[in-house]
Structures are given as C-alpha cells and as structure tokens.
Amino acid sequence: MAYIPEFAIIAQFAVATLIIAITPGPDMTLFVGRTLSQGRAAGLACMAGAMSGILVHTLLVSLGLSALIVASPQAFLALKIFGAGYLIWLAVQAIRKGAAFSPEKAAGPRRSLAGNWAMGIAINLLNPKIVLFFMTFLPQFVSATDPYAPQKLLFLGLLFIPISLPVTVPMVLAADGFASMLKRMPRVMRVVDYLFAGIFSAFALRILTASAR
C-alpha cells in the first residue's frame, strides 16, 4: 500500500518513539502521579487522554503539512531544517538538564475517569514541546515530493500510539516501583538522557544530510 512508508523508515521511527516513551516528561509525571494518588484506573485514564491528544496532533499535522507541501515544497524543506535544529536543541537539553520526573504523591480532589481522561488530553495538547515535536519530527520521514505524503504522515503519527503503549502501560501498572526506581538510580536516568540525545542528534544529522542533496 502506497501510504505505508518503507520498513526502514518505520523501524527508525519506532526506535525514536520508544526513546520518547521511556524518557520522563510532563505526560509520564501525570500518569504516575495520578496512579500514586488515586489508583491505576485514574492513571490509565490520564494515559488514554494523552493518547487521544496524540491523535489530535497527528490529524492537525498531517492536514497542515499536507497543505504546506502543496503550497510550497520549499517551505516544507525549511520546516525540516528547522526541525533538525529543534532536535539538536532537545539533545542538548537532555544532557544539560536531564529528564524531569517529579510525580505528585499528595492526594488532591478525586476526579472521575472522564475527568482524568480530559486532564490527559489537556496536558498533551497544551504542551508546547509536544506540538513542536510533532511539527518537526514527522516531516523528516516524508519527502516533500511524495504524492502520498499526507497519508504517510497520518500513518506514522498514529503508529506512535501502539508503539508507545507497551512501554507506558507497564509504567502506570507498576507506578510505585517505577517512581522509586528512577529516584534510586540516577545513573540509569543519565544513560537514558544520553541515549535520548544521541538518537535525536542522529535524526537531526539525517535531516540536514537529506536537505543538502
């Protein structure tokens, strides 16, 4: 099927997605913190909300970038170059500051499952890093001249969800042990930070190399 990228592209995207999934950030902090304070159902509801947010990001990016490709392939190329710079910035931040992980253990007002789901959507949609990441990360896997670029962007964006779930679900189910482990093993987190930086530096180089042809 023409809208499915080549296996090599899918494999690269899967590796990057797994790195993102295991790197603590606002989403993971919400999942684990809500699980610690209100139980697994609440944590899973927040996670489902965040995945719903990913779906929204994917639709907006695929539609928006599709229009950009049609209007100006040069502008699309400029966006990819900007994306390379952004990925390098993420790599530097990972090394300088490390991954932020501080789940809230204090019990606040209890929310319904629908409320936790909405909270997950909100923290995902309102996170500027997620917005920028999808705007600059997905384009590197699609050629501006590919007639099936919109479908491939949509396919890859949706693929983000099933690839990340096998990582994020166990984190929620084992929230107590997971949070304690991260705090007891700072060296492990530093390895994750450097792995994160290395992966995205490599992708940034890939973008710049492709743009120079």
Beta strands, then each sheet from edge to edge (+ up, - down):
end
